[in-house]
Amino acid sequence: MFQTRTKRARRRAAAVAAATALALTALAGCSDDGDAAGDDTAPSASTTPSKRPSETAGNPPPLPEALTGQKLSWEECGSPAPGRPELADRWECADMKAPLDYDKPDGETLDIALIRTRATEDDRRVGSLLFNFGGPGGSGVATLPNTERTFSTLNTFYDLVSFDPRGVGRSSKVRCQSDAEIEESLSLDLTPDTAAEEKEFLDDAKALSADCERKAGKVLPHVGTSDAARDMDLMRHLLGDEKLHYLGFSYGTSLGGTYAHLFPGNVGRMVLDAAVDPTAGSVAHAKNQALGFQRALENYLRSTGEDPAKGTKRITALLERIDEDPLPTSSGRELTEGQALYGLVTPLYSKSSWPALEEALEEAENGRGDRLLALSDSYHGRDAEGRFEASSHAQRAVSCADDSSRPAMADAKAVLPEFEKVSPVFGPFLAWDTAGWCADWPVPGEREDPEASAEGAAPIVVVGTTGDPATPFEGAERMAKELGEDVGVLVTFDGEGHGAYFASDCVQDTVNAYLARGEVPRNGLTCEP
């Protein structure tokens, strides 16, 4: 399934910050002993929802003093961004202990990796601002330092804080297969045409499930979004904040919505950018993405002066040719149809990348696959030596822990015509993927649909982009509605790309005004490009 994380938004931010946001950097020198970030008068930890138990995640028992009274030991991390030694004295790291199983809070614990930089003006400090940059599977510990220049205004008012959610990066990372095995999976036919290809496709998905159970079975039941939201409330307490102030992107909006549902009374100033549709299960989410990526592709085609219908037919024909006969590349690797699809998806995340898409398509139509393969590699975090980021495994682990639906191959075939109608280019892949995504997953999912109702919470600003490919604008409308009439505040960016904060000065100013000064924007505000 195409990722909902803001990896592409992070790339735009990295351009501003003159750093790459694709490299997930491991940090050393962090521990969980020593002095607390806050003082002894820190607010009490809410170990259960502040108004009602979650209909989707139960109501776990209170946390023990060993967790709510722990002291975070903040230590300098060194430079968290490659090639930027000047950051070494600005960032500090700590590990937070959280229960592996919130239903057994006195049992085994795991470490959640945190990173922060202090507010630059103590007399104007509001508190801590927690970030999640998307995924699931994205490392906040690696991403926040790479984007910190973009948040310099907010850093005046807040300690900027992010974390690796459980199962991600330094927080009990889920890594199920070797680089060679990942490479082999990407070479499969992701839109099978024969019974043999269908079997190979499904066998590969089942093999990943078995590998994840073997290598990460203990943590797999406990990496879901509800667990991560409870981790955030423990963070809030240990950071010394009465309310949680939060900026979430893409999947981070699901995490923020879940937090608001579980802890509405603890919501401070919260902004959700590139909102995931909280009313959609896995199949509906895949269909939403088919719509979003097709819409973005057609907008790209219009920008070149090409009729979208004719351009779609041209690209569909190209993919069919690649399916029959993969394209050669200078590296000696072949560009398969699946890799070509990922190569098409990658530049649609940002309008600034549309020229790269044009060049890659032209090259492919002339019989070479180098540019599309490079875009696909970028999407998957594959470096020149063939090493992959592990984020895709964490993404699947979180998604399958959340979602209880387990579509079978027959279900995928049933929705295939509908998906193809929505998007001749991306629909077939997304339809087939519904059957493979959680095939034989060893953990039953928590629920069919997310829950984001947050009655009694402070205003939550929801930002949607009309041309967003990965989280279509309709999802932002539904998120604002689901949060509640007096809670969700919708802000629209009438533009392109995944996420608006990095792309629009108007959106950035609006969000900063709310987070820094508490100025709630007008519901329905629209920002032009």
ZAMARGU-4260 file (C-alpha; in steps of 0.2 Angstrom, whole numbers, plus 5000, padded with zeros to 4 digits):
<rodrens>
0) 5000/5000/5000 | 5007/5017/4996 | 5013/5025/5012 | 5003/5039/5020 | 5018/5046/5029
5) 5025/5063/5025 | 5042/5057/5018 | 5039/5068/5003 | 5034/5083/5014 | 5049/5080/5024
10) 5059/5081/5008 | 5052/5098/5005 | 5056/5103/5022 | 5074/5096/5020 | 5076/5107/5005
15) 5072/5122/5016 | 5084/5115/5030 | 5098/5110/5017 | 5097/5092/5023 | 5091/5076/5017
20) 5076/5069/5026 | 5077/5052/5019 | 5091/5045/5029 | 5085/5039/5046 | 5100/5042/5057
25) 5103/5032/5073 | 5108/5042/5088 | 5118/5036/5102 | 5121/5042/5120 | 5103/5041/5127
30) 5098/5033/5143 | 5083/5033/5155 | 5091/5037/5171 | 5094/5054/5179 | 5085/5070/5181
35) 5067/5073/5174 | 5064/5086/5160 | 5051/5094/5171 | 5051/5097/5190 | 5043/5088/5204
40) 5026/5098/5202 | 5023/5091/5184 | 5005/5087/5180 | 4999/5070/5184 | 4999/5057/5171
45) 4982/5052/5164 | 4983/5033/5163 | 4965/5031/5157 | 4955/5042/5145 | 4950/5058/5153
50) 4931/5057/5149 | 4927/5039/5144 | 4935/5023/5139 | 4939/5021/5120 | 4927/5011/5111
55) 4941/5004/5100 | 4955/5001/5112 | 4948/4997/5130 | 4952/5006/5146 | 4968/4999/5153
60) 4972/5000/5172 | 4982/5014/5179 | 5001/5015/5177 | 5012/5011/5191 | 5023/5024/5200
65) 5039/5016/5192 | 5033/5023/5175 | 5024/5039/5180 | 5038/5044/5192 | 5053/5040/5181
70) 5066/5053/5177 | 5071/5056/5159 | 5090/5058/5157 | 5093/5071/5143 | 5110/5070/5136
75) 5118/5078/5121 | 5116/5066/5106 | 5130/5073/5095 | 5124/5079/5078 | 5108/5070/5073
80) 5109/5075/5055 | 5123/5069/5043 | 5135/5084/5037 | 5128/5096/5050 | 5140/5096/5065
85) 5133/5113/5070 | 5118/5104/5077 | 5128/5094/5090 | 5125/5106/5104 | 5107/5110/5101
90) 5099/5092/5102 | 5098/5081/5117 | 5091/5063/5118 | 5082/5052/5131 | 5073/5036/5133
95) 5056/5034/5141 | 5051/5018/5148 | 5033/5012/5143 | 5023/4996/5147 | 5025/4984/5133
100) 5007/4979/5136 | 4996/4993/5143 | 4984/4980/5150 | 4998/4973/5161 | 5007/4990/5166
105) 5017/4981/5180 | 5025/4969/5167 | 5038/4971/5154 | 5043/4988/5148 | 5051/4995/5132
110) 5061/5010/5128 | 5054/5025/5118 | 5067/5036/5110 | 5065/5054/5112 | 5074/5070/5105
115) 5072/5088/5109 | 5079/5106/5107 | 5074/5119/5120 | 5064/5134/5117 | 5075/5149/5112
120) 5066/5162/5123 | 5061/5156/5141 | 5050/5171/5144 | 5039/5166/5130 | 5039/5147/5132
125) 5022/5139/5131 | 5028/5121/5134 | 5033/5106/5123 | 5027/5104/5105 | 5027/5085/5100
130) 5029/5080/5082 | 5025/5065/5072 | 5030/5066/5054 | 5020/5051/5047 | 5022/5034/5042
135) 5018/5023/5051 | 5036/5019/5052 | 5044/5036/5051 | 5058/5041/5064 | 5054/5057/5073
140) 5071/5056/5081 | 5079/5057/5064 | 5067/5069/5055 | 5065/5083/5067 | 5083/5089/5067
145) 5082/5089/5048 | 5067/5100/5047 | 5071/5112/5063 | 5074/5127/5052 | 5056/5127/5046
150) 5050/5127/5064 | 5061/5141/5070 | 5046/5152/5074 | 5038/5138/5085 | 5055/5135/5093
155) 5053/5152/5101 | 5038/5147/5110 | 5041/5128/5112 | 5054/5115/5116 | 5053/5105/5100
160) 5051/5086/5104 | 5049/5071/5093 | 5051/5052/5096 | 5052/5035/5087 | 5035/5027/5090
165) 5036/5009/5097 | 5042/4997/5083 | 5051/5011/5074 | 5070/5016/5074 | 5077/5016/5091
170) 5061/5011/5099 | 5061/4992/5098 | 5062/4993/5079 | 5053/4980/5069 | 5064/4973/5055
175) 5058/4957/5047 | 5069/4953/5032 | 5086/4956/5024 | 5090/4969/5011 | 5091/4955/4998
180) 5073/4948/5003 | 5066/4966/5002 | 5074/4968/4984 | 5067/4951/4979 | 5049/4956/4985
185) 5050/4972/4975 | 5054/4962/4959 | 5038/4952/4960 | 5023/4956/4949 | 5012/4967/4960
190) 4997/4966/4948 | 4997/4947/4945 | 4990/4942/4928 | 4990/4923/4931 | 4986/4910/4944
195) 5005/4907/4946 | 5008/4925/4949 | 4994/4927/4961 | 5001/4912/4971 | 5019/4920/4971
200) 5011/4937/4976 | 5002/4929/4991 | 5016/4918/4996 | 5028/4933/4997 | 5015/4942/5009
205) 5013/4927/5020 | 5032/4925/5021 | 5034/4942/5027 | 5021/4939/5040 | 5030/4923/5046
210) 5047/4932/5046 | 5039/4947/5057 | 5032/4934/5069 | 5049/4925/5071 | 5059/4941/5073
215) 5047/4953/5082 | 5033/4942/5088 | 5034/4949/5106 | 5031/4967/5101 | 5019/4965/5086
220) 5003/4965/5097 | 5008/4981/5105 | 5014/4993/5091 | 4997/4999/5087 | 4991/5018/5086
225) 4982/5017/5102 | 4997/5011/5111 | 5007/5025/5103 | 4994/5038/5109 | 4995/5031/5127
230) 5014/5033/5125 | 5012/5051/5120 | 5001/5055/5136 | 5015/5047/5147 | 5027/5059/5137
235) 5016/5074/5141 | 5017/5070/5159 | 5036/5067/5160 | 5039/5083/5150 | 5030/5092/5163
240) 5015/5098/5152 | 4997/5099/5158 | 4991/5099/5140 | 4998/5090/5125 | 5003/5102/5111
245) 5005/5093/5095 | 5009/5094/5076 | 5005/5079/5066 | 5008/5075/5048 | 4999/5061/5037
250) 4999/5046/5048 | 5003/5058/5062 | 4985/5064/5060 | 4978/5047/5064 | 4989/5046/5079
255) 4983/5064/5085 | 4965/5059/5082 | 4967/5044/5092 | 4975/5053/5106 | 4961/5066/5106
260) 4948/5052/5106 | 4957/5044/5121 | 4962/5059/5131 | 4950/5074/5125 | 4953/5083/5141
265) 4972/5083/5139 | 4972/5091/5122 | 4981/5107/5121 | 4985/5116/5104 | 4984/5102/5091
270) 4986/5103/5072 | 4983/5089/5060 | 4990/5092/5042 | 4987/5080/5028 | 4973/5071/5037
275) 4970/5053/5035 | 4951/5049/5033 | 4946/5042/5050 | 4930/5034/5043 | 4940/5022/5031
280) 4946/5005/5034 | 4960/4997/5024 | 4950/4994/5008 | 4942/5011/5008 | 4959/5019/5012
285) 4966/5010/4997 | 4952/5017/4986 | 4955/5034/4993 | 4973/5033/4988 | 4969/5027/4971
290) 4958/5043/4969 | 4971/5054/4976 | 4986/5048/4966 | 4975/5048/4950 | 4969/5066/4954
295) 4987/5071/4956 | 4993/5063/4940 | 4979/5071/4930 | 4984/5088/4938 | 5002/5085/4933
300) 4997/5080/4915 | 4986/5096/4914 | 5002/5106/4919 | 5011/5099/4904 | 4997/5104/4892
305) 4992/5085/4889 | 4974/5079/4890 | 4973/5069/4906 | 4963/5055/4898 | 4975/5053/4884
310) 4990/5055/4896 | 4982/5041/4907 | 4981/5029/4893 | 4999/5033/4888 | 5005/5029/4905
315) 4994/5014/4907 | 5001/5007/4890 | 5019/5010/4896 | 5016/5000/4912 | 5009/4986/4902
320) 5024/4986/4891 | 5035/4986/4906 | 5025/4972/4914 | 5029/4961/4899 | 5047/4967/4896
325) 5056/4976/4911 | 5067/4990/4906 | 5086/4990/4907 | 5095/5002/4918 | 5114/5007/4919
330) 5115/4998/4936 | 5112/4981/4928 | 5095/4980/4937 | 5079/4979/4928 | 5064/4991/4930
335) 5049/4981/4934 | 5031/4987/4933 | 5030/4987/4952 | 5045/4998/4953 | 5039/5009/4939
340) 5023/5012/4949 | 5033/5017/4964 | 5043/5028/4953 | 5027/5037/4947 | 5021/5039/4964
345) 5036/5047/4972 | 5036/5064/4962 | 5017/5066/4964 | 5020/5069/4983 | 5027/5087/4978
350) 5023/5098/4964 | 5041/5104/4964 | 5045/5086/4959 | 5034/5086/4943 | 5049/5090/4932
355) 5057/5074/4938 | 5042/5064/4933 | 5042/5071/4916 | 5060/5067/4913 | 5058/5049/4920
360) 5042/5046/4909 | 5051/5052/4893 | 5066/5041/4897 | 5055/5026/4900 | 5046/5028/4884
365) 5062/5028/4875 | 5067/5012/4883 | 5077/5015/4898 | 5072/5014/4916 | 5086/5023/4926
370) 5076/5038/4932 | 5060/5028/4937 | 5071/5016/4946 | 5080/5029/4955 | 5063/5037/4961
375) 5057/5020/4967 | 5073/5017/4976 | 5071/5035/4984 | 5054/5030/4990 | 5060/5014/4998
380) 5075/5022/5006 | 5087/5010/4996 | 5105/5017/4995 | 5118/5013/4981 | 5124/4998/4991
385) 5107/4990/4991 | 5103/4994/5009 | 5085/4998/5013 | 5077/5007/5027 | 5066/4996/5039
390) 5052/5008/5039 | 5041/4998/5028 | 5041/4983/5040 | 5036/4995/5054 | 5023/5003/5044
395) 5015/4986/5040 | 5016/4980/5058 | 5007/4996/5065 | 4994/4995/5051 | 4990/4977/5054
400) 4990/4979/5073 | 4977/4993/5070 | 4965/4986/5057 | 4956/4970/5060 | 4950/4967/5042
405) 4959/4954/5032 | 4953/4954/5014 | 4957/4938/5004 | 4962/4936/4986 | 4944/4934/4981
410) 4940/4951/4989 | 4953/4960/4980 | 4947/4953/4964 | 4930/4959/4968 | 4935/4977/4970
415) 4947/4977/4956 | 4935/4984/4942 | 4930/4998/4954 | 4948/5002/4958 | 4953/5002/4940
420) 4938/5014/4936 | 4944/5026/4949 | 4962/5025/4943 | 4968/5015/4928 | 4986/5018/4933
425) 4986/5015/4952 | 4970/5006/4955 | 4975/4988/4950 | 4990/4989/4962 | 4981/4996/4976
430) 4967/4983/4974 | 4978/4968/4974 | 4988/4975/4989 | 4972/4974/5000 | 4974/4955/5000
435) 4993/4955/5002 | 4995/4969/5015 | 4990/4959/5031 | 4989/4941/5024 | 4992/4928/5038
440) 4997/4942/5050 | 5000/4934/5067 | 4991/4948/5077 | 4972/4951/5075 | 4969/4970/5072
445) 4961/4981/5085 | 4946/4987/5075 | 4938/4990/5058 | 4938/5009/5057 | 4948/5022/5067
450) 4939/5032/5080 | 4942/5051/5081 | 4927/5058/5091 | 4934/5070/5104 | 4920/5078/5113
455) 4926/5091/5125 | 4943/5093/5117 | 4950/5110/5114 | 4949/5116/5095 | 4960/5105/5084
460) 4965/5113/5067 | 4964/5100/5053 | 4973/5105/5037 | 4969/5097/5020 | 4976/5100/5002
465) 4965/5099/4988 | 4978/5090/4977 | 4985/5079/4990 | 4989/5062/4982 | 4991/5051/4998
470) 4978/5058/5009 | 4965/5066/4998 | 4956/5082/5004 | 4940/5073/5008 | 4949/5064/5022
475) 4952/5081/5030 | 4934/5086/5029 | 4929/5069/5037 | 4942/5071/5051 | 4936/5088/5055
480) 4918/5082/5056 | 4922/5066/5066 | 4932/5076/5079 | 4916/5085/5083 | 4906/5101/5079
485) 4915/5112/5092 | 4932/5103/5090 | 4937/5101/5072 | 4942/5117/5063 | 4945/5114/5044
490) 4959/5124/5035 | 4960/5121/5016 | 4976/5123/5005 | 4970/5125/4987 | 4986/5117/4980
495) 4996/5102/4976 | 5007/5089/4986 | 5006/5079/5002 | 5004/5091/5016 | 5002/5110/5017
500) 5013/5116/5031 | 5029/5115/5021 | 5021/5121/5004 | 5011/5136/5009 | 5016/5152/5018
505) 4998/5155/5022 | 4995/5138/5030 | 5012/5140/5039 | 5007/5157/5046 | 4990/5151/5051
510) 4996/5136/5060 | 5010/5146/5069 | 4998/5158/5075 | 4987/5145/5083 | 5001/5135/5091
515) 5011/5150/5096 | 4997/5162/5102 | 4982/5152/5103 | 4973/5161/5088 | 4960/5149/5082
520) 4958/5151/5063 | 4941/5153/5055 | 4933/5136/5051 | 4933/5134/5032 | 4948/5146/5029
525) 4956/5143/5012 | 4974/5147/5008 | 4978/5149/4989 | 4995/5144/4982
</rodrens>
